[in-house]
Amino acid sequence: MRAMWTAWGAATVFMVWTTTPAASRPVAAGLAVLAWTFLSALAMRGLTLRRRVVAGRPAKVTVKPEIHVPVQPPAPAAEQHPRSGCPFRD
């Protein structure tokens, strides 16, 4: 499968080379090679968020479900308006 993938990539780069005008062939082929390299890395390696586990060594995973909600102290009475009970009115 990897040999077929490599042959497919080489054929793709060759098609880009032959159909591009002569002045920009190296740039187009280089971009095709870079794109194919990136796609090959994804195709052969895959997209995963899992950790790799080495055989014989268990993965170290620590889960501590904690929720911390800080308690706000009530506002002191000195911050209220002196003439009325409403702090927003002058």
Biopython code that builds the backbone (N, CA, C, O; Angstrom):
import numpy as np
from Bio.PDB.StructureBuilder import StructureBuilder

atoms = [
    (1, "MET", "N", (0.820, -1.190, 0.000)),
    (1, "MET", "CA", (0.000, 0.000, 0.000)),
    (1, "MET", "C", (0.868, 1.259, 0.000)),
    (1, "MET", "O", (0.562, 2.230, -0.693)),
    (2, "ARG", "N", (1.945, 1.239, 0.775)),
    (2, "ARG", "CA", (2.806, 2.423, 0.811)),
    (2, "ARG", "C", (3.499, 2.650, -0.530)),
    (2, "ARG", "O", (3.691, 3.790, -0.951)),
    (3, "ALA", "N", (3.873, 1.563, -1.195)),
    (3, "ALA", "CA", (4.493, 1.705, -2.514)),
    (3, "ALA", "C", (3.490, 2.286, -3.513)),
    (3, "ALA", "O", (3.847, 3.125, -4.340)),
    (4, "MET", "N", (2.248, 1.843, -3.434)),
    (4, "MET", "CA", (1.225, 2.387, -4.324)),
    (4, "MET", "C", (0.962, 3.860, -4.008)),
    (4, "MET", "O", (0.756, 4.664, -4.918)),
    (5, "TRP", "N", (0.969, 4.215, -2.718)),
    (5, "TRP", "CA", (0.785, 5.610, -2.320)),
    (5, "TRP", "C", (1.919, 6.476, -2.859)),
    (5, "TRP", "O", (1.684, 7.582, -3.346)),
    (6, "THR", "N", (3.133, 5.977, -2.771)),
    (6, "THR", "CA", (4.297, 6.713, -3.279)),
    (6, "THR", "C", (4.225, 6.849, -4.801)),
    (6, "THR", "O", (4.524, 7.913, -5.344)),
    (7, "ALA", "N", (3.832, 5.776, -5.488)),
    (7, "ALA", "CA", (3.710, 5.831, -6.948)),
    (7, "ALA", "C", (2.614, 6.821, -7.359)),
    (7, "ALA", "O", (2.770, 7.562, -8.329)),
    (8, "TRP", "N", (1.517, 6.823, -6.617)),
    (8, "TRP", "CA", (0.429, 7.768, -6.900)),
    (8, "TRP", "C", (0.919, 9.205, -6.723)),
    (8, "TRP", "O", (0.589, 10.073, -7.531)),
    (9, "GLY", "N", (1.696, 9.460, -5.685)),
    (9, "GLY", "CA", (2.244, 10.796, -5.460)),
    (9, "GLY", "C", (3.212, 11.204, -6.545)),
    (9, "GLY", "O", (3.183, 12.340, -7.017)),
    (10, "ALA", "N", (4.074, 10.278, -6.945)),
    (10, "ALA", "CA", (5.024, 10.582, -8.022)),
    (10, "ALA", "C", (4.280, 10.876, -9.327)),
    (10, "ALA", "O", (4.662, 11.783, -10.068)),
    (11, "ALA", "N", (3.224, 10.115, -9.609)),
    (11, "ALA", "CA", (2.437, 10.358, -10.819)),
    (11, "ALA", "C", (1.739, 11.716, -10.748)),
    (11, "ALA", "O", (1.631, 12.413, -11.758)),
    (12, "THR", "N", (1.272, 12.088, -9.577)),
    (12, "THR", "CA", (0.623, 13.385, -9.416)),
    (12, "THR", "C", (1.599, 14.524, -9.674)),
    (12, "THR", "O", (1.282, 15.476, -10.386)),
    (13, "VAL", "N", (2.791, 14.420, -9.089)),
    (13, "VAL", "CA", (3.805, 15.463, -9.296)),
    (13, "VAL", "C", (4.216, 15.507, -10.770)),
    (13, "VAL", "O", (4.438, 16.589, -11.312)),
    (14, "PHE", "N", (4.319, 14.363, -11.417)),
    (14, "PHE", "CA", (4.665, 14.325, -12.840)),
    (14, "PHE", "C", (3.584, 15.001, -13.683)),
    (14, "PHE", "O", (3.898, 15.725, -14.628)),
    (15, "MET", "N", (2.316, 14.769, -13.347)),
    (15, "MET", "CA", (1.224, 15.411, -14.089)),
    (15, "MET", "C", (1.238, 16.927, -13.888)),
    (15, "MET", "O", (0.975, 17.685, -14.822)),
    (16, "VAL", "N", (1.544, 17.359, -12.678)),
    (16, "VAL", "CA", (1.649, 18.800, -12.429)),
    (16, "VAL", "C", (2.798, 19.377, -13.251)),
    (16, "VAL", "O", (2.671, 20.456, -13.829)),
    (17, "TRP", "N", (3.915, 18.660, -13.302)),
    (17, "TRP", "CA", (5.097, 19.119, -14.047)),
    (17, "TRP", "C", (4.786, 19.254, -15.536)),
    (17, "TRP", "O", (5.159, 20.248, -16.159)),
    (18, "THR", "N", (4.105, 18.259, -16.110)),
    (18, "THR", "CA", (3.869, 18.271, -17.556)),
    (18, "THR", "C", (2.792, 19.264, -17.982)),
    (18, "THR", "O", (2.825, 19.745, -19.115)),
    (19, "THR", "N", (1.845, 19.582, -17.115)),
    (19, "THR", "CA", (0.768, 20.478, -17.539)),
    (19, "THR", "C", (1.023, 21.940, -17.185)),
    (19, "THR", "O", (0.261, 22.810, -17.606)),
    (20, "THR", "N", (2.079, 22.231, -16.421)),
    (20, "THR", "CA", (2.390, 23.600, -16.037)),
    (20, "THR", "C", (3.277, 24.235, -17.108)),
    (20, "THR", "O", (4.131, 23.547, -17.668)),
    (21, "PRO", "N", (3.101, 25.536, -17.412)),
    (21, "PRO", "CA", (3.991, 26.197, -18.362)),
    (21, "PRO", "C", (5.457, 26.115, -17.900)),
    (21, "PRO", "O", (5.744, 25.995, -16.709)),
    (22, "ALA", "N", (6.353, 26.181, -18.859)),
    (22, "ALA", "CA", (7.777, 25.935, -18.588)),
    (22, "ALA", "C", (8.380, 26.905, -17.572)),
    (22, "ALA", "O", (9.274, 26.524, -16.816)),
    (23, "ALA", "N", (7.912, 28.136, -17.545)),
    (23, "ALA", "CA", (8.522, 29.126, -16.663)),
    (23, "ALA", "C", (8.264, 28.822, -15.183)),
    (23, "ALA", "O", (9.097, 29.140, -14.335)),
    (24, "SER", "N", (7.136, 28.219, -14.872)),
    (24, "SER", "CA", (6.801, 28.002, -13.460)),
    (24, "SER", "C", (6.743, 26.531, -13.067)),
    (24, "SER", "O", (6.150, 26.193, -12.043)),
    (25, "ARG", "N", (7.344, 25.656, -13.857)),
    (25, "ARG", "CA", (7.343, 24.229, -13.539)),
    (25, "ARG", "C", (8.016, 23.895, -12.212)),
    (25, "ARG", "O", (7.447, 23.131, -11.433)),
    (26, "PRO", "N", (9.196, 24.429, -11.918)),
    (26, "PRO", "CA", (9.826, 24.047, -10.640)),
    (26, "PRO", "C", (9.005, 24.470, -9.418)),
    (26, "PRO", "O", (8.936, 23.744, -8.426)),
    (27, "VAL", "N", (8.390, 25.643, -9.498)),
    (27, "VAL", "CA", (7.585, 26.119, -8.363)),
    (27, "VAL", "C", (6.351, 25.241, -8.188)),
    (27, "VAL", "O", (6.030, 24.831, -7.073)),
    (28, "ALA", "N", (5.660, 24.953, -9.289)),
    (28, "ALA", "CA", (4.445, 24.140, -9.214)),
    (28, "ALA", "C", (4.764, 22.723, -8.733)),
    (28, "ALA", "O", (4.038, 22.165, -7.910)),
    (29, "ALA", "N", (5.836, 22.152, -9.242)),
    (29, "ALA", "CA", (6.211, 20.797, -8.810)),
    (29, "ALA", "C", (6.635, 20.798, -7.344)),
    (29, "ALA", "O", (6.323, 19.861, -6.609)),
    (30, "GLY", "N", (7.332, 21.829, -6.919)),
    (30, "GLY", "CA", (7.727, 21.923, -5.511)),
    (30, "GLY", "C", (6.526, 22.045, -4.595)),
    (30, "GLY", "O", (6.484, 21.417, -3.537)),
    (31, "LEU", "N", (5.540, 22.854, -4.993)),
    (31, "LEU", "CA", (4.318, 22.959, -4.195)),
    (31, "LEU", "C", (3.554, 21.642, -4.164)),
    (31, "LEU", "O", (2.984, 21.274, -3.137)),
    (32, "ALA", "N", (3.543, 20.930, -5.295)),
    (32, "ALA", "CA", (2.875, 19.623, -5.335)),
    (32, "ALA", "C", (3.575, 18.625, -4.414)),
    (32, "ALA", "O", (2.918, 17.834, -3.736)),
    (33, "VAL", "N", (4.905, 18.664, -4.392)),
    (33, "VAL", "CA", (5.658, 17.761, -3.510)),
    (33, "VAL", "C", (5.391, 18.107, -2.047)),
    (33, "VAL", "O", (5.208, 17.209, -1.225)),
    (34, "LEU", "N", (5.367, 19.404, -1.711)),
    (34, "LEU", "CA", (5.079, 19.801, -0.333)),
    (34, "LEU", "C", (3.668, 19.391, 0.083)),
    (34, "LEU", "O", (3.467, 18.891, 1.190)),
    (35, "ALA", "N", (2.698, 19.599, -0.796)),
    (35, "ALA", "CA", (1.324, 19.210, -0.479)),
    (35, "ALA", "C", (1.216, 17.705, -0.310)),
    (35, "ALA", "O", (0.545, 17.228, 0.605)),
    (36, "TRP", "N", (1.870, 16.954, -1.187)),
    (36, "TRP", "CA", (1.823, 15.497, -1.096)),
    (36, "TRP", "C", (2.525, 15.004, 0.168)),
    (36, "TRP", "O", (2.085, 14.033, 0.784)),
    (37, "THR", "N", (3.600, 15.663, 0.552)),
    (37, "THR", "CA", (4.295, 15.289, 1.785)),
    (37, "THR", "C", (3.404, 15.510, 2.993)),
    (37, "THR", "O", (3.342, 14.658, 3.879)),
    (38, "PHE", "N", (2.713, 16.641, 3.043)),
    (38, "PHE", "CA", (1.808, 16.929, 4.150)),
    (38, "PHE", "C", (0.668, 15.916, 4.189)),
    (38, "PHE", "O", (0.338, 15.389, 5.251)),
    (39, "LEU", "N", (0.073, 15.648, 3.044)),
    (39, "LEU", "CA", (-1.021, 14.680, 2.989)),
    (39, "LEU", "C", (-0.539, 13.273, 3.327)),
    (39, "LEU", "O", (-1.272, 12.497, 3.939)),
    (40, "SER", "N", (0.678, 12.942, 2.935)),
    (40, "SER", "CA", (1.223, 11.622, 3.263)),
    (40, "SER", "C", (1.434, 11.484, 4.762)),
    (40, "SER", "O", (1.186, 10.419, 5.328)),
    (41, "ALA", "N", (1.886, 12.542, 5.405)),
    (41, "ALA", "CA", (2.075, 12.483, 6.857)),
    (41, "ALA", "C", (0.740, 12.239, 7.548)),
    (41, "ALA", "O", (0.674, 11.462, 8.501)),
    (42, "LEU", "N", (-0.322, 12.889, 7.085)),
    (42, "LEU", "CA", (-1.634, 12.660, 7.670)),
    (42, "LEU", "C", (-2.166, 11.266, 7.341)),
    (42, "LEU", "O", (-2.752, 10.604, 8.197)),
    (43, "ALA", "N", (-1.961, 10.827, 6.110)),
    (43, "ALA", "CA", (-2.516, 9.540, 5.698)),
    (43, "ALA", "C", (-1.783, 8.368, 6.353)),
    (43, "ALA", "O", (-2.415, 7.397, 6.769)),
    (44, "MET", "N", (-0.482, 8.454, 6.443)),
    (44, "MET", "CA", (0.286, 7.334, 6.998)),
    (44, "MET", "C", (0.294, 7.338, 8.519)),
    (44, "MET", "O", (0.361, 6.280, 9.143)),
    (45, "ARG", "N", (0.229, 8.500, 9.108)),
    (45, "ARG", "CA", (0.296, 8.604, 10.571)),
    (45, "ARG", "C", (-1.088, 8.718, 11.183)),
    (45, "ARG", "O", (-1.347, 8.151, 12.244)),
    (46, "GLY", "N", (-1.978, 9.447, 10.521)),
    (46, "GLY", "CA", (-3.333, 9.618, 11.026)),
    (46, "GLY", "C", (-3.436, 10.783, 11.983)),
    (46, "GLY", "O", (-2.437, 11.247, 12.532)),
    (47, "LEU", "N", (-4.645, 11.248, 12.176)),
    (47, "LEU", "CA", (-4.916, 12.298, 13.141)),
    (47, "LEU", "C", (-5.453, 11.652, 14.405)),
    (47, "LEU", "O", (-6.515, 11.030, 14.390)),
    (48, "THR", "N", (-4.725, 11.798, 15.488)),
    (48, "THR", "CA", (-5.168, 11.226, 16.743)),
    (48, "THR", "C", (-4.700, 12.092, 17.894)),
    (48, "THR", "O", (-3.639, 12.712, 17.827)),
    (49, "LEU", "N", (-5.486, 12.132, 18.937)),
    (49, "LEU", "CA", (-5.114, 12.858, 20.135)),
    (49, "LEU", "C", (-4.720, 11.895, 21.253)),
    (49, "LEU", "O", (-4.444, 12.313, 22.377)),
    (50, "ARG", "N", (-4.696, 10.609, 20.933)),
    (50, "ARG", "CA", (-4.323, 9.617, 21.932)),
    (50, "ARG", "C", (-2.819, 9.624, 22.160)),
    (50, "ARG", "O", (-2.031, 9.865, 21.245)),
    (51, "ARG", "N", (-2.450, 9.358, 23.386)),
    (51, "ARG", "CA", (-1.031, 9.245, 23.694)),
    (51, "ARG", "C", (-0.515, 7.890, 23.230)),
    (51, "ARG", "O", (-1.249, 6.901, 23.225)),
    (52, "ARG", "N", (0.728, 7.858, 22.849)),
    (52, "ARG", "CA", (1.337, 6.586, 22.509)),
    (52, "ARG", "C", (1.736, 5.887, 23.795)),
    (52, "ARG", "O", (2.309, 6.502, 24.694)),
    (53, "VAL", "N", (1.437, 4.625, 23.879)),
    (53, "VAL", "CA", (1.762, 3.841, 25.060)),
    (53, "VAL", "C", (2.894, 2.906, 24.699)),
    (53, "VAL", "O", (2.808, 2.137, 23.742)),
    (54, "VAL", "N", (3.958, 2.983, 25.482)),
    (54, "VAL", "CA", (5.100, 2.101, 25.275)),
    (54, "VAL", "C", (4.783, 0.777, 25.950)),
    (54, "VAL", "O", (4.310, 0.753, 27.087)),
    (55, "ALA", "N", (5.040, -0.320, 25.257)),
    (55, "ALA", "CA", (4.719, -1.634, 25.789)),
    (55, "ALA", "C", (5.474, -1.889, 27.093)),
    (55, "ALA", "O", (6.674, -1.635, 27.193)),
    (56, "GLY", "N", (4.753, -2.390, 28.079)),
    (56, "GLY", "CA", (5.366, -2.719, 29.349)),
    (56, "GLY", "C", (5.333, -1.591, 30.353)),
    (56, "GLY", "O", (5.703, -1.782, 31.511)),
    (57, "ARG", "N", (4.898, -0.423, 29.933)),
    (57, "ARG", "CA", (4.847, 0.729, 30.836)),
    (57, "ARG", "C", (3.444, 1.317, 30.772)),
    (57, "ARG", "O", (3.028, 1.785, 29.712)),
    (58, "PRO", "N", (2.703, 1.306, 31.877)),
    (58, "PRO", "CA", (1.346, 1.862, 31.814)),
    (58, "PRO", "C", (1.374, 3.377, 31.685)),
    (58, "PRO", "O", (2.290, 4.044, 32.166)),
    (59, "ALA", "N", (0.358, 3.900, 31.031)),
    (59, "ALA", "CA", (0.249, 5.346, 30.866)),
    (59, "ALA", "C", (-0.126, 5.966, 32.207)),
    (59, "ALA", "O", (-0.937, 5.413, 32.949)),
    (60, "LYS", "N", (0.465, 7.110, 32.512)),
    (60, "LYS", "CA", (0.174, 7.811, 33.762)),
    (60, "LYS", "C", (-0.909, 8.854, 33.496)),
    (60, "LYS", "O", (-0.668, 9.884, 32.866)),
    (61, "VAL", "N", (-2.092, 8.559, 33.989)),
    (61, "VAL", "CA", (-3.216, 9.477, 33.828)),
    (61, "VAL", "C", (-3.796, 9.733, 35.209)),
    (61, "VAL", "O", (-4.165, 8.797, 35.919)),
    (62, "THR", "N", (-3.875, 10.990, 35.583)),
    (62, "THR", "CA", (-4.440, 11.361, 36.866)),
    (62, "THR", "C", (-5.643, 12.263, 36.630)),
    (62, "THR", "O", (-5.536, 13.304, 35.982)),
    (63, "VAL", "N", (-6.781, 11.853, 37.161)),
    (63, "VAL", "CA", (-8.005, 12.630, 37.001)),
    (63, "VAL", "C", (-8.448, 13.075, 38.386)),
    (63, "VAL", "O", (-8.656, 12.253, 39.278)),
    (64, "LYS", "N", (-8.590, 14.377, 38.554)),
    (64, "LYS", "CA", (-9.049, 14.950, 39.818)),
    (64, "LYS", "C", (-10.208, 15.896, 39.524)),
    (64, "LYS", "O", (-9.985, 17.077, 39.256)),
    (65, "PRO", "N", (-11.438, 15.397, 39.570)),
    (65, "PRO", "CA", (-12.572, 16.292, 39.299)),
    (65, "PRO", "C", (-12.815, 17.207, 40.499)),
    (65, "PRO", "O", (-13.288, 16.754, 41.542)),
    (66, "GLU", "N", (-12.502, 18.457, 40.356)),
    (66, "GLU", "CA", (-12.683, 19.431, 41.420)),
    (66, "GLU", "C", (-13.324, 20.688, 40.844)),
    (66, "GLU", "O", (-13.013, 21.108, 39.729)),
    (67, "ILE", "N", (-14.210, 21.270, 41.611)),
    (67, "ILE", "CA", (-14.821, 22.544, 41.229)),
    (67, "ILE", "C", (-14.590, 23.501, 42.376)),
    (67, "ILE", "O", (-14.969, 23.217, 43.512)),
    (68, "HIS", "N", (-13.980, 24.616, 42.095)),
    (68, "HIS", "CA", (-13.710, 25.620, 43.113)),
    (68, "HIS", "C", (-14.530, 26.859, 42.801)),
    (68, "HIS", "O", (-14.337, 27.505, 41.771)),
    (69, "VAL", "N", (-15.456, 27.186, 43.710)),
    (69, "VAL", "CA", (-16.290, 28.370, 43.546)),
    (69, "VAL", "C", (-15.973, 29.301, 44.711)),
    (69, "VAL", "O", (-16.331, 28.998, 45.849)),
    (70, "PRO", "N", (-15.310, 30.429, 44.452)),
    (70, "PRO", "CA", (-14.982, 31.337, 45.552)),
    (70, "PRO", "C", (-16.240, 32.049, 46.058)),
    (70, "PRO", "O", (-17.092, 32.458, 45.269)),
    (71, "VAL", "N", (-16.341, 32.189, 47.372)),
    (71, "VAL", "CA", (-17.478, 32.855, 47.990)),
    (71, "VAL", "C", (-17.163, 34.339, 48.099)),
    (71, "VAL", "O", (-16.140, 34.728, 48.662)),
    (72, "GLN", "N", (-18.057, 35.169, 47.552)),
    (72, "GLN", "CA", (-17.873, 36.613, 47.598)),
    (72, "GLN", "C", (-18.423, 37.142, 48.925)),
    (72, "GLN", "O", (-19.567, 36.844, 49.268)),
    (73, "PRO", "N", (-17.637, 37.921, 49.680)),
    (73, "PRO", "CA", (-18.153, 38.480, 50.934)),
    (73, "PRO", "C", (-19.161, 39.584, 50.634)),
    (73, "PRO", "O", (-19.057, 40.246, 49.601)),
    (74, "PRO", "N", (-20.122, 39.791, 51.505)),
    (74, "PRO", "CA", (-21.104, 40.858, 51.263)),
    (74, "PRO", "C", (-20.433, 42.224, 51.336)),
    (74, "PRO", "O", (-19.442, 42.402, 52.045)),
    (75, "ALA", "N", (-20.981, 43.188, 50.597)),
    (75, "ALA", "CA", (-20.422, 44.541, 50.571)),
    (75, "ALA", "C", (-20.607, 45.196, 51.942)),
    (75, "ALA", "O", (-21.665, 45.068, 52.559)),
    (76, "PRO", "N", (-19.581, 45.893, 52.410)),
    (76, "PRO", "CA", (-19.723, 46.571, 53.702)),
    (76, "PRO", "C", (-20.747, 47.697, 53.613)),
    (76, "PRO", "O", (-20.998, 48.235, 52.535)),
    (77, "ALA", "N", (-21.330, 48.043, 54.745)),
    (77, "ALA", "CA", (-22.377, 49.065, 54.785)),
    (77, "ALA", "C", (-21.836, 50.448, 54.456)),
    (77, "ALA", "O", (-22.627, 51.310, 54.072)),
    (78, "ALA", "N", (-20.547, 50.716, 54.580)),
    (78, "ALA", "CA", (-19.969, 52.035, 54.324)),
    (78, "ALA", "C", (-19.997, 52.387, 52.843)),
    (78, "ALA", "O", (-19.932, 53.570, 52.507)),
    (79, "GLU", "N", (-20.089, 51.421, 51.952)),
    (79, "GLU", "CA", (-20.084, 51.698, 50.516)),
    (79, "GLU", "C", (-21.439, 52.174, 50.010)),
    (79, "GLU", "O", (-21.523, 52.662, 48.883)),
    (80, "GLN", "N", (-22.502, 52.050, 50.799)),
    (80, "GLN", "CA", (-23.815, 52.488, 50.354)),
    (80, "GLN", "C", (-23.925, 54.008, 50.471)),
    (80, "GLN", "O", (-23.182, 54.641, 51.221)),
    (81, "HIS", "N", (-24.858, 54.576, 49.720)),
    (81, "HIS", "CA", (-25.072, 56.018, 49.715)),
    (81, "HIS", "C", (-25.564, 56.450, 51.096)),
    (81, "HIS", "O", (-26.437, 55.786, 51.655)),
    (82, "PRO", "N", (-25.035, 57.545, 51.672)),
    (82, "PRO", "CA", (-25.397, 57.914, 53.034)),
    (82, "PRO", "C", (-26.829, 58.424, 53.197)),
    (82, "PRO", "O", (-27.392, 58.312, 54.286)),
    (83, "ARG", "N", (-27.447, 58.995, 52.116)),
    (83, "ARG", "CA", (-28.770, 59.623, 52.270)),
    (83, "ARG", "C", (-29.925, 58.641, 52.082)),
    (83, "ARG", "O", (-30.997, 58.827, 52.659)),
    (84, "SER", "N", (-29.716, 57.609, 51.288)),
    (84, "SER", "CA", (-30.798, 56.656, 51.043)),
    (84, "SER", "C", (-30.224, 55.239, 50.979)),
    (84, "SER", "O", (-29.011, 55.036, 51.035)),
    (85, "GLY", "N", (-31.100, 54.303, 50.865)),
    (85, "GLY", "CA", (-30.676, 52.919, 50.779)),
    (85, "GLY", "C", (-30.271, 52.509, 49.369)),
    (85, "GLY", "O", (-29.772, 51.401, 49.177)),
    (86, "CYS", "N", (-30.472, 53.376, 48.378)),
    (86, "CYS", "CA", (-30.170, 53.041, 46.981)),
    (86, "CYS", "C", (-28.774, 53.536, 46.639)),
    (86, "CYS", "O", (-28.527, 54.737, 46.754)),
    (87, "PRO", "N", (-27.857, 52.684, 46.227)),
    (87, "PRO", "CA", (-26.504, 53.120, 45.912)),
    (87, "PRO", "C", (-26.391, 53.806, 44.551)),
    (87, "PRO", "O", (-25.335, 54.363, 44.250)),
    (88, "PHE", "N", (-27.444, 53.791, 43.707)),
    (88, "PHE", "CA", (-27.354, 54.332, 42.351)),
    (88, "PHE", "C", (-27.939, 55.738, 42.225)),
    (88, "PHE", "O", (-27.776, 56.354, 41.171)),
    (89, "ARG", "N", (-28.603, 56.271, 43.232)),
    (89, "ARG", "CA", (-29.266, 57.549, 43.145)),
    (89, "ARG", "C", (-28.452, 58.608, 43.910)),
    (89, "ARG", "O", (-27.921, 58.330, 44.985)),
    (90, "ASP", "N", (-28.361, 59.808, 43.353)),
    (90, "ASP", "CA", (-27.693, 60.915, 44.056)),
    (90, "ASP", "C", (-28.656, 61.708, 44.871)),
    (90, "ASP", "O", (-28.263, 62.673, 45.525)),
]
sb = StructureBuilder()
sb.init_structure("model")
sb.init_model(0)
sb.init_chain("A")
sb.init_seg("    ")
for serial, (resi, resn, name, xyz) in enumerate(atoms, 1):
    if name == "N":
        sb.init_residue(resn, " ", resi, " ")
    sb.init_atom(name, np.array(xyz, "f"), 0.0, 1.0, " ", f" {name:<3s}", serial, name[0])
structure = sb.get_structure()
